[in-house]
Amino acid sequence: MKKDLKNLRSEAWNKFKNQNHENSHTILKKFDELNYIHKLLGYHIRDKISSLISPETGSSIFPMKHLAKYLKSLMAERLITSADKNAETDSMINSLNVLLMESNYLSRRYILFPQKNKTTLKLQRIIFQTVDYMFQHCLISPRQFRYFFQMPKTLKLAARNMVSTFELRYGRELFYPKFPRPQFILHNPYSSHFWGLFQVLDEKEKLLFSYFSLKSLLIYNQTYKELRADDVVISVLKCESLFNTWENQIGTSQLTEKKQEMSLDEILNHTSMMEALQKARKHFMKPKKKYRKQEIKIICFLYLDFITENFGKYAASHQVKPNFHKTFSLVSRNFQFLEELSSIHQYVDQLRDPSFTLKLKPKSPREYLKEVRLIKRYLKIIFKKHHQFTNNIMNDDQIEEIYSQAGQINLTNYELMRSISLTEKKLQDDEDLQVIHSLQKENYIFKSFHCGLLSFFPHARNFVH
């Protein structure tokens, strides 16, 4: 993380050094402030190590006098004003949130254009990673971790940053699904610094994070961006205020009971939300041949998927067309299957990257080669199971009528098998090279032994030859 910050600071300096814009210099200062907080974290880690050492031993890696002096040299009154540990870390949390909000404000005109906003987005990513690091290493409590994300706009910025930085990092990679779901991005190791959120947030906050993630995906993903201006999409997704009314005023499980207590405006909003839900179902079930843009069905599915996951009982209580549940189950299963293939594809691609394999448990090229061949066998098994599920749930004619992503599955499988072939070739080359080096080493040892033997026994030359 510190290395990432250092590299990003250098990148930002090169980008902004010739610009006289006030915001450029302000953003550069944010890197220094975050670097300062990382230094303070270094103190807390050392302090934690010292506290674990038994006083009876009388030993300490960092003498407390030195620690106190070191802390004093790093202290800034606006960051740390109390010797109390919670006050110190509370102050850090507040400072990190200020950094987050200021960086967002400074880059607000590029908020819809991640490519033009890379530096700020990467800085914000490091801020979120820093907070997660503090939580995972028990430098802050669950209460403090949750408090950070409860500050105004923070949860929305977290979802936006998760999606936009993932798009920047992997948007052009072959493994990245054409139609990703927020769940795919969240479950990817690249987003692991947001996993701790689900340990501390309440149900309402988790729901909001899921909603903001979906909304961000529709804004930042290129495929969805091209479809977003369609009248159907506009009418289905509606505006954020409708969702907030539904979520805040009605709740997730008491919709029917509370309807009588709602004001007229709330009932109108509730009616609009119901209209959007029905419209999403209608367009989702529309036959392919009657649809001018088949991909619109995918956005309708994302909306329905979100409603089903978070308001399942309520959504299920309303009448739907015949085969709706079968169609929804099939498309949902296809999404999950594509995401599994994409995750495998990403892993296989990374096996060709030495910097990735260095982070894993040390293995020989032969062991990795066996692993890739096991993956091939596993793929045969899951494809067979997927085809069985598809055939059991619907007949071929029914599948043909809906947008089932069969073509996308075939394309993903083709790209995955191509990646496996490239990885197998590289690993085989690495293994061959390892064998050659081993033989060369053995030959060198033999020659050294031979020369040593001749130096002691000159007459042995005739015997050897």
Beta strands, then each sheet from edge to edge (+ up, - down):
end
